[in-house]
Amino acid sequence: MIIRQGIKTDLEKIYQIEKLVFPKSYWSKSMLSQELQFSNDRLSWVVEKCQELIGYCMLRFGFDEIQLINMAILPQYQKRGVGTSLLNHFLNQIPPKTSVSLEVERGNFPAINLYLKTGFEEIGIRKNYYQNGSDAMVMQLTTK
């Protein structure tokens, strides 16, 4: 398994994974493309296995925090440590005492368990956050 920075040529596969994992996703191909642009305020990581892209995460950097804005792993690789490896990889790249936050759909128990296992804690709820009307759980972690 290889974890590397995402690049523009990863867009098609990232979009396919996004639509497979989140069929009613808010993320369009052009929005995902913007996140892959080289910039000081955003960074994407991808996971490859046998030269196949199997997952990704996208980060945005604010003044005093990092937001994990999107993450998906192909279903056949979920619950096999891929998401944990990806999270730990990017968390190990950032300075100590950095706040990392994310929103996750309240009913997405596999993702919530992954984030809890990695050290994130629930800090709030955003009502009707998603297009389907479901709430988002706001989670946060401060790196050590």
C-alpha positions in Angstrom: 0.0 0.0 0.0 1.3 3.4 -1.0 0.1 6.8 0.3 1.1 9.8 -1.8 -0.1 13.3 -2.5 -3.0 13.5 -4.9 -2.5 15.0 -8.3 -4.7 16.2 -11.2 -4.5 12.9 -13.0 -6.1 11.2 -10.0 -9.4 13.1 -10.6 -11.2 10.5 -12.6 -10.6 7.7 -10.1 -11.3 10.0 -7.1 -14.6 11.0 -8.7 -15.5 7.3 -9.4 -14.8 6.5 -5.7 -16.8 9.5 -4.5 -19.8 8.4 -6.5 -19.5 4.8 -5.5 -19.1 5.5 -1.8 -21.5 8.5 -1.6 -24.0 8.1 -4.5 -25.8 11.3 -3.6 -22.6 13.3 -2.9 -22.6 17.0 -2.9 -19.1 16.9 -4.5 -19.1 17.5 -8.3 -16.1 16.6 -10.5 -15.2 20.3 -10.8 -15.2 20.7 -7.0 -13.0 17.7 -6.6 -10.7 19.0 -9.3 -10.3 22.3 -7.4 -9.2 20.4 -4.3 -6.5 18.8 -6.3 -5.0 22.1 -7.5 -1.7 22.9 -5.9 -2.3 25.5 -3.2 -1.0 26.5 0.2 -4.4 26.1 1.7 -5.3 22.6 0.5 -3.8 19.1 0.2 -5.0 15.7 -0.9 -3.6 12.3 -0.1 -4.4 9.1 -2.0 -3.9 5.5 -1.2 -2.9 3.0 -3.9 -2.7 -0.8 -3.7 -1.2 -2.7 -6.7 -1.1 0.6 -8.6 -4.9 1.1 -8.2 -6.2 4.1 -6.4 -8.4 2.8 -3.6 -9.0 5.9 -1.4 -8.3 9.5 -0.7 -8.7 12.3 1.8 -8.8 16.1 1.2 -7.6 18.7 3.6 -8.0 22.5 3.9 -5.7 24.6 6.0 -7.0 27.5 8.0 -5.3 30.0 10.2 -5.1 27.8 13.2 -6.7 24.5 12.1 -6.9 21.9 9.4 -10.2 20.6 8.1 -10.6 17.1 6.8 -13.2 18.0 4.2 -13.6 14.7 2.3 -12.5 11.1 2.7 -13.5 7.9 0.9 -12.2 4.3 0.7 -13.5 1.8 -1.9 -16.0 -0.4 -0.1 -14.0 -3.6 -0.6 -11.1 -2.0 1.3 -13.1 -0.6 4.1 -12.6 -2.1 7.6 -9.2 -3.4 6.6 -7.0 -0.6 8.1 -6.8 1.5 4.9 -8.7 4.5 6.4 -6.7 4.2 9.6 -3.4 4.2 7.7 -4.5 7.2 5.6 -5.6 9.2 8.7 -2.4 8.4 10.6 -0.3 9.2 7.6 -1.6 12.8 7.3 -1.8 13.3 11.1 1.9 12.4 11.4 2.7 15.1 8.8 1.3 18.0 10.7 2.8 20.0 13.6 2.1 19.1 17.2 -0.8 21.0 18.9 -2.6 21.4 15.6 -6.4 21.2 15.6 -8.0 19.0 13.0 -11.8 19.0 12.5 -14.3 17.3 10.3 -18.0 16.7 9.8 -19.4 13.2 9.4 -23.0 12.1 8.8 -24.5 11.0 12.1 -25.6 7.7 10.6 -22.2 6.8 9.1 -21.2 4.6 12.0 -18.1 3.0 10.3 -16.6 6.4 9.6 -17.5 7.6 13.1 -15.8 4.6 14.7 -12.8 5.1 12.5 -12.5 8.7 13.6 -13.0 7.8 17.3 -10.4 5.1 17.1 -8.0 7.6 15.6 -8.5 10.0 18.5 -11.2 12.4 17.3 -13.9 13.5 19.7 -17.4 14.7 19.1 -17.7 18.5 19.7 -21.1 19.3 18.2 -23.9 18.7 15.8 -24.8 20.6 12.7 -28.6 20.1 12.1 -29.8 19.4 8.6 -26.2 19.7 7.3 -26.4 17.3 4.4 -28.6 17.5 1.2 -30.8 14.6 2.5 -31.6 16.5 5.7 -29.4 14.4 8.0 -27.3 15.9 10.7 -23.5 16.1 10.8 -21.5 15.2 13.8 -18.6 17.7 14.2 -15.4 16.0 15.4 -12.0 17.4 16.4 -8.6 16.2 17.3 -5.5 18.1 18.5 -2.2 16.5 17.4 0.3 15.6 20.0 
